[in-house]
Amino acid sequence: MSQPSQRRASPVALGARLGHKYIGGPHLRILAEHSEADVQNRVNTLLAKIENHTALVGVVGMGYVGLPFAVEKGKVGFNVIGIEQNPARADVINRGENYIPDVKDEELRDLVSTGHLRAVYDFREVPQMDVIVICVPTPLTRNLNPDLQYVESVTRELAKYLRPGQLISLESTTYPGTTQEIMLPILEESGLKAEVDFFLSHSPERVDPGNSRYTTKNTNKVVGGIGPNSQQVAVAFYSQTIDHVVPVSSANAAEMVKVFENTFRAVNIALVNELALLCDKMNLNVWEVLDAAFTKPFGIMPFYPGPGVGGHCIPLDPHYLEWKAREYNFNTRFIALAGEINRRMPEFVRDKTHRVLNMLGVSPSKSKILILGVSYKRDLGDWRESPSLDVIKLLQEDGAEVVYHDPHVANFADHGLAMECVPLSDELLDSCTMCIITTDHQGVDYDRVVDRVAHTLDTRNASKRLTRNRDKVTLL
């Protein structure tokens, strides 16, 4: 009886048994052995480049997060290339012109002039980069679901150019699992393997625009890698420019840290907003109540009500966690309720506006209303997700003529609106039926505003220190 023929093991199966991997396209597979020594050598090589600042750093997205980060890296000697797909913005950077308040003009100019920072429009220089940091938007869909189109698009572009020895780090705020479940498979489509050929981490941005005390450098930095090698090189990289790095056990944990931070703020803002709604019904001054409560030296921290929440974090990020929780059949009731209360506040401002107009004997359709401040935060020019825009739209739907003044926003186009700032002249103030203070910018003469306008609705307690005309002010 003949012996059965020996089936020869395929190169793929043989490679798998020997700890090998394949790289290349579907028609050309190259067997490559990765011993522990090879991997450690790759880690050590990248660590050496990071520690002596010869690593070439790429930053994808040069906005409120990316540009300050790129400047900090350039200041300690790294060469940085910003990948900015908006050609106009990239050209501005290459001219050494600054557009982010948290960046010092002279620092940006010096880095550009010395060649430590430049911007490109595409991803063709990725193979030369040793570290690539992703700082792109993570918005929501109309149904409040995560929209990761920018993260996915950038990851696919990086996968085209990925080479061994690189660290990829996502800083964009997102739900736990994005780095591991979305980015990792896309990057490994390149044929390279994470923890062996390249390294992957999540280190959530903690930018607070306009905060002069806490900057990119002195704000603690959370870092989580997808494995020990990724963790090691990521911690080393961020430690070069951040005063205190906080390692966590995984990229998932790092992602959860950031969404919890912003959810914490959203829930507490919703709490004081709900208190404002209750105080309105009880004819109590919510600002007086809060100021007194915050005199307690323990067990409480200040949060204040307003016309809603804005910016790129608080209105959006909690919904990322809410969406992810449903995957585990878990309802995040606090988060959902907080979002509902905060989204309700522009309607409440509209309701109080109607009450003021009724007191003045003027119908909304016959009124001219000045919105004082359209940015989402004091002394910033950022109107992303600003509740002021919702208030404007609601009042326009009532037939009111609405104008705005904001010393930090010359014009804006968003939420279906396109408006220009009007000068805060005596003629303007005299012509307005009422004013609504929606952003409490410093430097505005609120005494003058309250004096000349028939009545002011103050949603930020900006008029707190006024000593006259208190009867012409209605608080939120």
Beta strands, then each sheet from edge to edge (+ up, - down):
strand 1: 20-23
strand 2: 30-33
strand 3: 56-60
strand 4: 79-83
strand 5: 117-120
strand 6: 131-134
strand 7: 167-170
strand 8: 199-202
strand 9: 221-225
strand 10: 245-247
strand 11: 368-372
strand 12: 401-405
strand 13: 411-414
strand 14: 417-420
strand 15: 434-437
strand 16: 456-458
strand 17: 473-475
sheet 1: 1+ 2-
sheet 2: 5+ 4+ 3+ 6+ 7+ 8+ 9- 10-
sheet 3: 12+ 11+ 15+ 16+ 17+
sheet 4: 13+ 14-
end
